[in-house]
Amino acid sequence: MAGYEDKYWWSQGNLRLHYRDYAGRDDRPPLLCLPGLTRNARDFEPVADRLAGEWRVIVAELRGRGESAYAKDPMSYVPLVYLQDLLKLIEELSVPKVVGIGTSLGGLMLMLIAATRRDCLAGVLLNDIGPDLAEPGLERIRKNVGSGNQHPTWVHAARAVAEAQGVIYPRYRLKDWLRYAKRLYRLNSQGRIVLDYDQRIAEPFRAPGGAAVGVDLWPAFSAIGDMPAMLVRGEISDLLTVETAQAMQARLPTMDMVTVPGVGHAPTLEEPVAVEAIDRLLARVRAAL
C-alpha cells in the first residue's frame, strides 16, 4: 500500500477533520478524492496505490466519517455544511488547482465546488452521481444508512454487507466482500467490528426532503463547463439512470462518459474500465496545463 501522512484541518465549527496525503509530483495539480455518504479514506486506497508518486493524492474524510470528528449537531451532516468544510480544506492546501474525484456524495460535492469555486478545479470525475437522483437508489440508501450493526468477526461483517449490497456487486465472492467490509468497518475498543461513521448521519437524510441538497444541482453541474470531465456510471446503478447520464452529456458535450459493466452504485474505481477512465481524464488535465 502506498505511504501517506495523516493530516488534519479545522472546520468553521471547530471540528478536527482528517485527510490522507499521499506524496506526488508538485508540477501537477493534486487529486482531491471525496468518498460517498457512509465511506472513508480507505475507499480510495486502490486509486492512491496506483497513482501516488506521479500524482499527489489527497483523500478527505467528511465530518463524522473515519478519523474526522463527529459533529455535536447531526443536522450539520448536510451538503452545504460539507461544502464549507471542503472549501476551507482547499484554501489551507494552498495549491492553485485540484483534480476532483468524487464518488456519489463526493461527486455531488464537486458539483457544488464547481458552482462556488470553479477556479480551483483543473478537472472533475463524477463517480455514479448526477444532478437528479433516482428514487430506488435513494430508498435503498435510506434503508441501509445508520443501520448500526456490530459483528464479532470480519466474516460476519462481510456476509452482512453481501446481504445488504449484493445487488450492487453481483459478481463478488466472499474474498471480495471481506476486502470490501474492511473499507466500511473498523475494530472498536471492545473488539467489535462496527461501521466507521457516525450513525447520526442518517438523521437529516431520513428527514422529509432530506435527500435534497437544498439547491438545483443542474446549474451546479453545468458550472463544470468545458474543463476536463469524466462521468463513470455503473451499468446497473439504481441512483444514476441512463436518462440522467444522457442528459448530463447533452448539457456538457465535452464531458467523457464510461459505463462499468455488471456494477451498481457505485463502481469502486478499480475496475479496468474505471481505471482507463481516470487515466484518460488525467491525460486531458496534463494536456491542459
N, C-alpha and C positions, 0 to 999 in steps of 0.2 A: 504494500500500500504506500502511495506517495506520502512523503512527510509534509506536515503542516504545523503552523503555530495557532494556538487558541488565542483569539483576541476578543476584545470587548468594546462596546460603545454604550453610551448612556442615552436613554430616551428623554424626551422633554418631561415626562412624568417621573424621571429619576429611577427608571428600571435599568439594570445592567443586562445588556443584550449581547449575545455571543455570535462570533463568526469564525470559521476556519479560513486561514490564509495560507494557500499553497504558493510557494515562490515560483516566479516565472520571469520571462523577459520584460524589461522595462521600456522597450521600444514598441510595444503593442498595448492596446487597452486591456485591462484585466477583464476576466469573465466574472460577472456577478450572478451567482446561481441562487435562485429562490425556490424553496420547496413548496409543496402543497399544504392543504389545510391542517392535516394532522402529522406532518412529516418534519424531518430534521436534517441536519447536515449529512448524515450517513447516506441519504438518498443519492447524493452526487459523488460518492466515492468512485464509481466507475468512470465518470467524466473526468474527475480530477486525476485519477491514476493514469489515464491515457494522455491528458493534455498538460498537466503541470510540468513546469520546466520550460516548455515552449510558450506557455501562457501562464500568467498569474491567475489563479483561480480563487475567488472569494465566495464562500458559501455562508450565507446569512441564515440565522435561525430567528424566526419571528418570536415576539413575546409569547411566553407560555409553552415554548417548544424546546426540546433538547436542553442545552445548557443556558438558555436565556431565562431570565427571571419570570416568574408567574405574576400576573397583574392582580392587584387587590380587587379591582372592579372588573368582573367578567364582561361587562358591556363595552370595555375598551378593546375586546377582541373583534374588531371590525376593520374593513379595508381602509377607511380614511385615517384611522389611527396607525395602522401598519405603514401607510404611505408616509406619514410624518416621521416614523421611526427610520424608514429606509432612506428618506431624503437626508436625514441627519447623518446616517452612516456614509452615504455618498459624499457629503460635504467633508466629513472627517477623513475620508480616504485621500483627499487632495490629489485626485487624478483628473485629467481633462475629460475623459470619457470612459465608459464601461460598455461591455457587450453583455446584455441581459439574457439569461437563460432561465425561463420560469415555467415550472410545472403547475398546472391547474391554478390554484390561488396565486402562486408565484407569478404565473403569466398574466393574471388579472392585474397584479401589482405593477407589472411592467407597462401595461396599457395606461395605468394612472400616472406612472412616472413620465411616460411619453406625453401625456396631456399637460403635465405641470413643469417638467424639466427636460424637454426633448433634447436640449443641447448637450446633456450629459450622456446620451446614448449613442454608441457607434454602430449598434446593430441589436437585433432582438430575435430570440427564438421563443415561440409560444408553444408549449407542450400540452396539447389536447385541451385548449381553452379558447373561448371566443367571447364576443360581446353578448351573445344570447346563450343561456344555459338551459339544456333540455330537462324537463321535469322528471323523467325516470332516473336520471343520474342524481339529481338533487334529492329525490326521495330516498334513494339508496344511501347517500351520504348522511342524510338526517337520521336514518335508522342506525347507522354504524358509529357515527361520531359520538364521543363521550360514553362509550359502552362500559368502560371501567373494568373490564375483565382482568383477572390476575391468573397466572398459571404457575404450576410447580416446576415444569421443565420446558426446555425450548421445543421439544417435540409437541407438547400440549399446545404451546403458543402457535407453532406452525400449523397444526391441524385446525385450530380455531380460525386463523387467518384464511386458510384454504376454504373453510366452510363459508366464511363471510364474503370472500373475494374470488372464489373460483371462477365466476363468470368473466372476470377481468383477464385472467391469465389461464385459459382452459388447458394449455399445454404444460403447465407446471407439474412437476413431481415433488415428492417430499423434500428432496435436497434443495429444490428451488424455493419451496415455502420456508424451509429453515433459514436460508440466506435472507429471504425477504423479511421474515419475522425479526431477525436481528437488526434490521434497519428501523423497524417500527417500535420495538420494545427495548426496555433496559432492565437490568437486575437491580432491585431496590435493596435497602439496608436490611430488610427482613429475609432476603434470599428469594423473594418472589419476583416473577417476571411480569412487568407492568408496562402499559403503553407509555411512551416517552413524550407525553404532553399533558397540559392542564386539562382535566376533564371538563372544566367550565367553559372551554371554547365553544361547547355545544349550545350554551345558553342563548347568545344572540343569534346563532344560526337557526335554532329551532323556534325562535320567536316569530310571530306573524310578520311576514315580509322580510324575515331575517336573511334570506338568501340574496336579497337585493343589495347592491353596493351603495345605493343612495344617489347614483348618477347614471345617466345614459352612457353606456360603455361604447357605443358606436363612434361618437366623436373622439373618445379617448383612443380607441383602436385606430381611427383614421389619422390621428396625430403622429403615428409611426411614419407615415408618409413614404418617401422613396428611399429611406435608409435600408441597408441590407436587412432582410427579414425572412424568417422561415416559420412555417406552421407545420407542426408534427401532429398528426391525428391517428389515434388508434382505430383500426378498421371496425371494431365492434364497440366503439365508445358509446356510452349511454348519456354523456354530458355534452359532447360536441357533435352535432348532427352533420351529415353530409351537406345538407342545405345551408346551414350556417357557415360551414367551411367554404362552400362555393360563393356565398355572398361576401365573405371576407376577401377572397381572391378578386372578386369583381370590384370591390372597394379599393383594394391596393394591388393593382396589376403586377407590380414589380416584386411582390411577395412570392417566394417559392413555397411549395407545399409537398409533403410526402405523407403516405399512409403506411403505418406499421401493420403488417398482416397479422391476423389472429390475436390481436391485443385490444383490450378495452381501455377504460380510463384509469390510469394513464400509462403510456409507454414509460419504461424505465430509463430510456435514452442509452441503453447499452445494446439494444437490438441493432443488427447490421444496417438496416435502413436508416435508423435514427443516427447512428454513428456517421454514416455518409452525409446525412443532412447537416449535422453540426459542422463537419469538415467543409461542406460547400458554403455554409454561411460564413465561416471564418476566412475562407479564401476570398469571399466578397469583401469582408471587412479589411483584410490586408490590402486588397486592390484599391480600396477607397482611401487608404492612409496617405 
